[in-house]
Amino acid sequence: MKQWVAAGFLGAASLLGIAAASGAGPDVNWLYNGGFNNDHYAPLSQITPANVASLKEAWRYPMPAGGLQAQPMMIGRTLYVVTTQRALAALDAATGAQKWLFDPKLPGLQPIRGLTSWSDNGKLRIVFGNQNFLYLIDAETGQPVPTFGDNGRIDARANLRGPAENNAIYLTSPISVYKDLLIVNGREAENSPASPGDVRAFDAHTGKLVWTFHTIPHPGEEGVETWPANAYMTQGAANAWSGSSVDTARGIVFVNTGSAADDFYGGNRPGNLRFANSTIALDANTGKRIWDFQQVHHDIWDSDSTSPPILMTITRNGRRQDVTVATNKQSFIYVFDRTTGRPVYPIEEKPFPKSNVPGEVTSPTQPIPTLPKPLSRRSFTEADLTTTSPEANAEARAAFAQMCKGEFQPICLNQDTLVTPGFGGGNEWGGMAADHNGVIYAAVQNTSSMTRLEPNPRLVPGYQDRFPADQNGYPTTQYSFTGYGGWRLKGGAQPFSQPIATLNAVDLNTGQYRWTIPFNLASNGGPAVTESGLLFIGASGSLQAFDTRDGKLLFESKLPATAGLTPAVYMVDGKEYVALASAGRGDSAYVAYALPN
């Protein structure tokens, strides 16, 4: 019978020493995204394709209405969750009864997408990012640990660039843990002024800074020649806002970074900007670079990676190979050897159009993976436009003919530009799942966005942008984009005929798709997969379960509101549960399902 040691992810083997059996018996934890691999995988087989249709609601933890993108974390019979009010709650994992609630009562409602934990000499601590603060919480009492930082918290704005109050960073994704280090990334402004996207590690005992990796290189560091002179003093972002993954055996931390500020006009940041829009492998003990790969050169499309890398094992040419798998809003899948960074499938530099915007110098080429094929459409033709009626088709054709369009088409000046995949990205921050057979599963949007660049009307004499900047505050560049709008016809109709989203299974042993099905992706949640061959995902206001063999829908249950992030799959007292957040304007709750007794 297979065993799964949950403690490895927590960076301290002494945490609980839990080795839990698949299928039945002891408790089986669900850590953020299913473990340190970020693979969304549960080694459980009690709920199967044959009996999943019998799932019933086991308990519900109601909350006030509000937005929520968090995934639960289960350790040792307790489910730790983030509420719609951005508080931290501990629930009985079998009943949903609240054990304690910690509410820091911070202003602002930045998203919190999950939690992690750490063991301090056998005492479990919850690592909780909220706004710009990182809290270390006693798992038994729900109170901050006073010896950590300033009475239980540190301010992530400090130790970036200049005084803390001159920085803006939000800890929207979980902190990673390696040994006694807390590895911190955050969400930052996408328009200047913006703070630098440093990857940092802090001592879990004291909160003191241990190491820093500069994604905007300092003088003498690798990649500095790809940025403007002294960019480290003024440029911002290039941040791994989606979090990180840790190979604890090798001592490597992996991050996917996003674009440098400003997002859509790069005239003030010429160059390919190494470490922005990249997958980077760092020594987890020191923060030193091991390898890196840039997915998008000189990004002007907001083509961030929206989830951390997956760590998994595939079989190539009869040999098992540990790999790192990344994706981004361009919908490409990048597969790298975990230790060397060498692409498993060739990646080719291909030419793309130049920008027509004064001062903007785009990269003449972009790296294109040869396999697997992209998760979603990357361009459209007239043949893809809607045929629901002659009138709708004519309206779509007329607008389409006037647009700038095509793969890696720079956003045009004073002309509508079709950006494909759209700004929502091919794969959002719910991320992908991976089973232990080398197959990944991804729910993706299949639409475009429409925008343009225009002379910035806000740049008048004496204008100063407010700082800390909003996530997408007013830009200070000469040209600004007109928004994240999607292209819609009159009445809000979809201009394209293809499905607006798909659910996909991709075999990374071969680089080929196993199946693709139409899908209603009405949330940012990702899938979770189990040893028994089930895929659970929240979509279109319900929890759904699919057979991983063929994508057949096997189970669906209506949720009180929109699904939150990825479901958690765990076992307590020999009973397997599937729990997820459901939040919105109406009823909001965490809902757990199990087979009837």
C-alpha positions as a printed Julia matrix, in Angstrom:
597×3 Matrix{Float64}:
   0.0    0.0     0.0
   1.38   3.43   -0.97
   2.42   5.84    1.74
   2.53   9.63    1.69
   4.68  11.58    4.14
   3.02  14.94    4.66
   5.75  16.5     6.75
   8.21  16.93    3.89
   6.5   20.03    2.53
   6.76  21.86    5.82
  10.52  21.98    5.71
  10.87  20.3     9.11
  10.61  16.53    9.27
   9.64  16.78   12.93
   6.33  18.54   12.2
   3.96  15.65   12.72
   5.84  12.68   11.33
   2.63  11.69    9.58
   2.73   8.85    7.1
  -0.83   8.23    6.0
  -2.22   5.3     4.07
  -4.18   5.71    0.86
  -7.82   4.77    0.8
  -8.59   4.26    4.49
  -7.11   4.52    7.96
  -5.18   7.44    9.45
  -5.66  11.1     8.67
  -4.21  12.32    5.34
  -3.31  15.99    5.19
  -4.02  18.45    2.4
  -1.38  21.14    2.35
  -1.59  24.14    0.04
  -2.07  22.9    -3.52
  -1.65  19.32   -2.38
   1.95  19.48   -1.19
   5.3   21.05   -1.81
   5.12  19.94   -5.45
   2.19  22.3    -6.1
   0.7   19.38   -8.01
  -2.81  19.42   -6.51
  -2.56  15.66   -5.96
  -4.18  13.62   -3.19
  -3.02  10.0    -2.69
  -6.55   8.86   -1.83
  -8.78   6.25   -3.4
 -11.88   5.92   -1.2
 -13.9    8.13   -3.55
 -13.7    6.56   -6.99
 -15.18   7.04  -10.46
 -17.64   4.26   -9.56
 -19.02   5.88   -6.38
 -18.36   9.62   -6.76
 -21.97  10.21   -7.88
 -23.02   9.3    -4.32
 -21.18  12.25   -2.73
 -23.25  14.27   -0.28
 -22.63  17.53    1.54
 -20.99  16.65    4.87
 -20.81  20.11    6.46
 -20.88  23.81    5.69
 -19.07  26.72    7.34
 -21.08  29.88    6.5
 -19.46  33.31    6.13
 -20.56  36.86    5.26
 -20.87  37.67    1.57
 -17.63  38.64   -0.12
 -14.93  37.64   -2.54
 -12.66  34.69   -1.78
  -9.86  32.97   -3.69
  -8.45  30.82   -0.89
  -7.82  27.09   -0.71
  -8.18  25.25    2.63
  -5.22  23.56    4.35
  -5.77  20.43    6.49
  -3.21  19.26    9.05
  -3.89  16.74   11.79
  -7.72  16.89   11.86
  -7.88  20.69   11.6
  -8.83  22.61    8.48
  -7.26  26.09    8.33
  -9.14  28.55    6.13
  -9.26  32.22    5.17
 -12.67  33.88    5.51
 -14.35  36.4     3.22
 -13.34  39.07    5.75
  -9.63  38.03    5.42
  -9.53  36.45    8.89
  -7.87  33.11    9.65
 -10.07  30.34   11.06
  -9.4   26.83   12.36
 -12.21  24.31   11.76
 -12.77  20.71   12.76
 -12.02  18.96    9.47
 -14.77  16.35   10.02
 -17.59  18.67   11.16
 -16.71  22.22   10.11
 -17.08  23.47   13.7
 -14.94  26.54   14.38
 -12.11  26.09   16.88
 -10.73  29.63   16.81
 -10.64  32.79   14.69
  -7.79  35.26   14.24
  -8.77  38.58   12.67
  -5.95  41.12   12.25
  -8.55  43.73   11.18
  -6.35  45.2     8.48
  -7.72  47.76    6.02
  -8.02  46.63    2.42
  -9.26  43.46    0.79
  -6.36  42.08   -1.22
  -6.93  38.39   -2.05
  -5.37  35.63    0.07
  -4.98  32.44   -1.94
  -3.79  29.98    0.67
  -1.69  29.15    3.72
   1.4   27.22    4.73
   2.8   26.0     8.03
   6.06  25.41    9.89
   7.1   23.39   12.93
   9.0   25.09   15.75
  10.42  22.19   17.78
   7.2   20.22   17.33
   4.87  23.23   17.77
   2.79  23.82   14.67
   2.74  27.39   13.31
   0.44  28.73   10.6
   2.18  31.07    8.14
  -0.44  33.68    7.21
   0.08  36.53    4.72
  -2.45  39.36    4.9
  -2.01  42.64    3.03
   1.66  43.62    3.52
   2.1   41.67    6.77
   3.36  38.14    7.39
   2.01  36.56   10.59
   3.22  33.49   12.43
   0.23  32.01   14.27
   0.19  29.38   17.03
  -1.94  26.56   15.58
  -3.4   25.63   18.97
  -4.41  29.09   20.22
  -4.85  31.12   17.03
  -2.64  33.88   18.44
   0.5   35.46   16.94
   3.81  34.04   18.17
   5.31  37.03   20.06
   8.97  36.1    19.45
   8.52  36.35   15.66
   9.23  39.79   14.19
   7.26  42.57   15.84
   4.93  40.71   18.24
   4.14  37.99   15.73
   4.41  39.7    12.38
   6.83  41.29    9.93
   6.15  44.07    7.42
   7.01  42.81    3.9
   7.51  46.4     2.73
  10.76  46.56    4.7
  14.04  45.35    3.21
  12.98  46.07   -0.36
  14.15  49.52   -1.54
  14.4   52.47    0.78
  12.05  53.01    3.75
   9.23  50.51    4.2
   6.56  53.18    3.77
   7.87  53.89    0.26
   7.08  50.35   -0.9
   3.84  48.59   -1.8
   3.62  44.79   -1.66
   0.74  42.43   -0.85
   1.18  38.82    0.24
  -1.61  37.36   -1.87
  -0.16  33.85   -2.35
   1.16  31.41    0.23
   4.65  31.67    1.65
   6.93  28.7     0.96
   8.86  26.95    3.74
  12.27  25.33    3.55
  13.85  24.13    6.79
  13.61  27.22    9.04
  13.25  29.71    6.19
  10.09  31.48    5.04
  10.39  32.32    1.33
   8.39  35.42    0.49
   7.06  36.87   -2.76
   4.22  39.32   -3.27
   1.85  41.21   -5.48
   3.1   44.65   -6.51
   1.95  47.57   -8.59
   1.93  46.97  -12.33
   2.42  50.64  -13.12
   5.23  52.91  -11.98
   6.13  53.68   -9.31
   6.41  50.05   -8.23
   8.59  48.21   -5.76
  11.18  45.65   -6.94
  10.14  41.99   -7.11
  12.86  40.59   -4.86
  12.57  36.96   -3.75
  13.45  36.92   -0.03
  13.91  34.39    2.75
  13.28  35.21    6.41
  14.26  33.31    9.55
  11.1   31.53   10.76
  12.21  31.9    14.41
  12.94  35.62   14.42
  11.59  37.15   11.22
  15.05  38.46   10.29
  16.02  38.69    6.61
  18.39  35.85    5.59
  18.83  36.21    1.82
  17.57  38.18   -1.19
  17.53  37.41   -4.91
  17.13  40.53   -7.06
  14.88  39.94  -10.07
  15.94  43.45  -11.18
  19.71  42.87  -11.1
  22.04  45.11   -9.12
  25.41  46.23  -10.54
  27.72  43.25  -11.04
  24.89  40.69  -10.98
  23.93  38.42  -13.87
  21.45  39.92  -16.32
  22.1   43.56  -15.43
  23.03  44.3   -19.06
  19.47  43.43  -20.18
  17.99  46.31  -18.14
  18.4   50.09  -18.37
  21.32  51.54  -16.42
  20.64  51.67  -12.67
  17.23  50.04  -13.19
  17.47  48.53   -9.69
  17.03  52.03   -8.25
  13.85  52.94  -10.12
  12.24  50.0   -11.95
   9.63  47.81  -10.29
   7.8   44.46  -10.3
   9.23  41.39  -12.12
   7.77  39.69   -9.07
   6.78  36.08   -8.35
   3.35  37.07   -7.06
   1.89  33.56   -7.49
   4.24  32.03   -4.9
   6.94  29.39   -5.22
   7.64  25.65   -5.08
  10.4   23.92   -3.11
  12.3   20.75   -3.91
  13.22  19.96   -0.31
  15.46  17.02   -1.23
  17.64  19.14   -3.52
  17.25  22.41   -1.62
  15.95  24.32   -4.66
  13.19  26.93   -4.7
  11.42  27.58   -8.03
   9.56  30.78   -8.91
   7.64  32.06  -11.92
   7.86  35.83  -12.27
   5.62  38.34  -13.99
   6.27  41.44  -16.07
   8.16  44.55  -15.11
   6.27  47.79  -14.6
   4.82  49.37  -16.63
   2.81  46.52  -18.03
   1.73  47.67  -21.49
   4.26  50.3   -22.54
   7.97  49.51  -22.22
   9.5   52.68  -23.61
  10.93  53.48  -20.17
  12.44  50.0   -19.73
  14.26  49.01  -22.95
  15.83  45.56  -23.13
  14.76  41.95  -22.69
  14.72  42.4   -18.88
  16.16  39.09  -17.74
  14.41  37.47  -14.73
  11.09  39.17  -15.55
   8.55  36.7   -17.02
  10.87  33.84  -16.12
  11.1   30.49  -14.4
  14.0   30.73  -11.94
  15.67  28.04   -9.82
  17.42  29.31   -6.66
  19.5   27.67   -3.96
  17.01  27.59   -1.08
  19.78  27.99    1.49
  21.45  31.06   -0.05
  19.16  32.53   -2.73
  21.87  32.1    -5.38
  20.68  31.54   -8.93
  21.01  27.97  -10.28
  19.28  28.43  -13.65
  16.64  30.59  -15.3
  14.57  30.7   -18.47
  12.71  33.74  -19.79
   9.28  32.87  -21.17
   8.51  36.31  -22.7
  11.11  38.88  -23.72
  10.33  42.54  -22.95
   6.73  41.75  -22.0
   4.12  44.35  -23.03
   1.07  42.05  -22.77
   0.93  41.43  -18.98
   1.91  37.83  -19.73
   2.64  36.79  -16.15
   2.89  33.25  -14.92
  -0.17  33.1   -12.68
   0.71  29.99  -10.66
   3.92  28.56   -9.22
   5.82  25.79  -11.02
   4.73  22.17  -10.64
   7.37  19.65   -9.58
   6.7   16.2   -11.02
   8.33  13.13  -12.57
   7.85  11.97  -16.15
   9.21   9.08  -18.23
  11.17   9.93  -21.38
  12.88   7.32  -23.52
  12.44   4.75  -20.76
  14.07   6.97  -18.13
  12.41   8.68  -15.16
  13.12  12.41  -15.12
  12.32  14.98  -12.44
  10.96  18.11  -14.1
   9.65  21.58  -13.39
   6.5   22.56  -15.32
   5.34  26.14  -15.84
   2.66  27.95  -17.79
   1.67  31.57  -18.31
  -1.0   33.81  -19.79
   0.35  33.05  -23.25
  -0.97  29.49  -22.57
   2.35  27.77  -23.3
   3.52  24.78  -21.27
   7.22  24.81  -20.42
   8.85  21.56  -19.22
  12.39  21.8   -17.78
  14.82  19.32  -16.28
  14.64  20.21  -12.62
  18.36  20.4   -11.91
  19.78  21.79  -15.17
  16.9   23.88  -16.53
  17.33  22.24  -19.94
  13.98  22.13  -21.84
  12.61  18.61  -22.18
  10.94  19.6   -25.47
  12.74  22.03  -27.81
  11.93  25.74  -27.5
  12.54  27.84  -30.62
  13.05  31.58  -30.97
  10.65  32.88  -33.65
  10.23  36.38  -35.13
   7.19  38.57  -34.38
   5.98  42.06  -35.4
   7.51  45.32  -34.2
   5.59  47.92  -32.21
   4.27  51.08  -33.89
   4.34  53.07  -30.63
   7.03  55.79  -30.37
   9.78  54.83  -27.94
   8.75  51.17  -27.75
  11.34  48.64  -28.94
   9.93  45.14  -28.79
  12.0   41.98  -28.87
  12.39  40.75  -32.46
  11.83  37.16  -31.32
   9.98  35.19  -28.66
  10.61  31.63  -27.34
   7.99  29.15  -28.58
   7.77  25.6   -27.14
   7.46  22.95  -29.85
   5.56  20.62  -27.48
   3.08  20.44  -25.9
   0.86  22.65  -28.03
  -0.6   25.73  -26.26
  -3.45  25.2   -23.83
  -5.72  27.71  -25.59
  -6.1   29.55  -28.9
  -3.38  32.08  -29.71
  -4.92  33.67  -32.78
  -8.21  33.9   -34.64
  -9.34  34.29  -38.24
 -12.63  35.35  -39.79
 -13.58  31.68  -39.98
 -13.63  31.58  -36.16
 -16.2   34.37  -35.8
 -19.71  33.65  -34.58
 -22.35  32.37  -36.98
 -25.27  32.59  -34.55
 -26.94  35.01  -36.97
 -26.01  36.9   -40.18
 -26.22  40.16  -38.22
 -23.87  38.99  -35.48
 -21.4   37.62  -38.03
 -21.44  40.89  -40.0
 -20.89  42.93  -36.82
 -17.99  40.72  -35.79
 -16.4   40.81  -39.26
 -16.59  44.61  -39.44
 -14.88  45.07  -36.07
 -12.35  42.31  -36.71
 -11.22  43.9   -39.98
 -10.24  47.11  -38.2
  -8.15  45.52  -35.42
  -4.47  44.89  -34.92
  -4.23  41.15  -34.33
  -2.02  38.1   -34.37
   0.36  36.18  -32.11
   2.52  38.48  -29.96
   0.96  41.47  -31.73
   2.21  44.59  -29.9
  -0.64  46.75  -28.65
  -1.18  49.41  -31.3
  -1.33  53.16  -30.85
  -4.85  54.57  -31.31
  -6.13  51.31  -32.82
  -8.07  48.49  -31.17
  -5.83  45.47  -30.65
  -7.01  41.9   -30.18
  -4.83  40.26  -27.5
  -4.94  36.46  -27.66
  -5.05  34.74  -25.22
  -6.84  37.48  -23.32
  -5.59  39.33  -20.27
  -7.31  36.72  -18.12
  -4.73  34.35  -19.51
  -4.82  30.86  -20.87
  -4.47  29.47  -17.34
  -5.33  31.54  -14.26
  -4.06  31.43  -10.68
  -5.91  28.25   -9.82
  -3.0   26.52  -11.53
  -2.72  23.03  -12.96
  -2.83  19.58  -11.37
  -0.56  16.6   -12.01
  -1.04  12.92  -11.32
   1.79  10.48  -10.65
   1.69   9.11  -14.21
   3.17  12.2   -15.86
  -0.15  13.8   -16.88
  -1.14  17.41  -16.13
  -4.7   18.77  -16.04
  -5.6   22.38  -16.79
  -8.78  24.41  -17.11
  -8.22  27.33  -19.48
 -10.04  30.29  -20.93
 -10.23  30.44  -24.71
 -11.01  34.09  -25.4
  -9.36  37.35  -26.39
  -9.19  40.82  -24.91
  -9.35  44.16  -26.72
  -7.44  47.3   -25.83
  -5.26  50.03  -27.38
  -2.56  52.49  -26.37
  -3.29  56.21  -26.32
  -1.37  59.31  -25.26
  -1.74  59.46  -21.48
  -4.3   62.21  -20.71
  -3.35  62.19  -17.04
   0.15  63.53  -17.67
  -0.41  67.23  -17.11
   2.07  69.65  -15.51
   2.39  68.93  -11.81
   0.67  65.52  -11.96
   1.93  63.02   -9.38
   0.66  59.46   -9.1
  -0.38  58.4    -5.61
   1.95  55.93   -3.89
   1.58  53.22   -2.71
   0.05  52.56   -6.1
  -3.1   50.58   -6.62
  -2.47  47.22   -8.31
  -3.38  48.8   -11.64
  -3.28  52.49  -10.76
  -2.92  55.4   -13.15
   0.24  54.99  -15.25
   2.84  57.72  -15.47
   4.19  56.68  -18.87
   3.76  58.7   -22.03
   1.22  56.21  -23.34
  -1.41  54.25  -21.41
  -3.65  51.34  -22.31
  -7.42  51.71  -22.3
  -8.25  48.8   -19.99
  -8.67  45.06  -19.63
 -11.82  44.91  -21.71
 -12.96  41.81  -23.51
 -14.33  41.96  -27.03
 -18.09  41.56  -27.04
 -20.81  42.22  -29.59
 -23.98  44.22  -29.01
 -25.83  42.87  -26.02
 -22.68  41.21  -24.7
 -22.65  38.33  -27.19
 -19.47  36.28  -27.68
 -17.87  37.15  -31.06
 -16.24  33.72  -31.5
 -17.79  30.35  -32.2
 -15.37  28.14  -30.23
 -15.93  27.13  -26.57
 -15.03  29.94  -24.17
 -13.08  27.48  -22.02
 -11.76  23.93  -22.07
 -10.58  21.29  -19.61
  -7.47  19.45  -20.78
  -5.3   16.43  -19.98
  -1.75  16.61  -21.34
   0.66  13.67  -21.19
   4.09  15.17  -20.52
   5.76  11.8   -21.14
   4.97  12.33  -24.82
   4.01  16.0   -25.09
   0.61  15.01  -26.52
  -2.94  15.75  -25.35
  -4.97  12.85  -23.99
  -8.27  14.72  -24.15
  -9.89  18.17  -24.33
 -13.5   18.93  -23.46
 -15.62  22.12  -23.5
 -15.85  23.6   -20.03
 -17.59  26.45  -18.22
 -14.77  28.1   -16.29
 -16.73  30.53  -14.15
 -14.05  30.97  -11.48
 -10.28  31.18  -11.1
 -10.08  27.81   -9.41
  -7.81  25.0   -10.53
  -8.29  21.24  -10.47
  -7.29  18.64   -7.86
  -6.65  15.01   -8.79
  -6.71  11.83   -6.73
  -5.0    8.45   -6.87
  -8.32   6.83   -7.81
  -8.49   8.78  -11.09
 -10.81  11.66  -10.23
 -10.46  15.34  -11.06
 -12.35  17.76   -8.79
 -12.86  21.41   -9.75
 -15.18  24.27   -8.91
 -16.86  25.7   -12.01
 -20.1   27.4   -13.06
 -21.25  27.66   -9.45
 -20.81  23.97   -8.65
 -18.32  21.33   -7.57
 -17.69  18.96  -10.48
 -15.86  15.64  -10.71
 -14.43  14.2   -13.93
 -12.88  10.87  -14.86
  -9.18  11.54  -15.53
  -9.13   8.79  -18.16
 -11.47  10.48  -20.63
 -12.8   13.75  -19.16
 -16.29  12.36  -18.57
 -18.36  14.37  -16.07
 -19.32  12.04  -13.2
 -20.65  14.33  -10.46
 -21.94  17.87  -10.02
 -23.31  19.66   -6.96
 -24.57  23.24   -6.77
 -22.59  25.56   -4.5
 -24.02  28.54   -2.59
 -21.99  30.99   -4.7
 -19.0   31.12   -7.07
 -16.31  28.53   -6.42
 -13.16  29.86   -4.79
  -9.76  28.41   -5.57
  -8.72  24.73   -5.78
 -10.63  22.07   -3.8
  -8.81  20.33   -0.95
  -8.99  16.53   -0.73
  -8.09  14.93    2.62
  -8.95  12.09    5.01
 -10.03  12.17    8.67
 -10.81   9.02   10.7
 -10.69   6.95    7.53
 -13.22   9.16    5.72
 -12.27  11.08    2.57
 -13.52  14.67    2.15
 -13.52  17.2    -0.67
 -13.77  20.8     0.58
 -13.7   24.12   -1.21
 -14.6   27.78   -0.78
 -17.71  29.25   -2.35
 -18.16  33.0    -2.05
 -19.87  35.94   -3.69
 -22.58  38.51   -3.24
 -25.04  36.04   -1.77
 -24.4   33.18    0.61
 -20.74  32.34    1.15
 -19.34  29.22    2.79
 -16.76  26.5     2.89
 -18.52  23.32    1.81
 -17.24  19.77    2.37
 -18.45  16.6     0.65
 -18.04  12.92    1.57
 -19.6    9.56    0.79
 -22.59   8.68    2.97
 -21.9    6.36    5.92
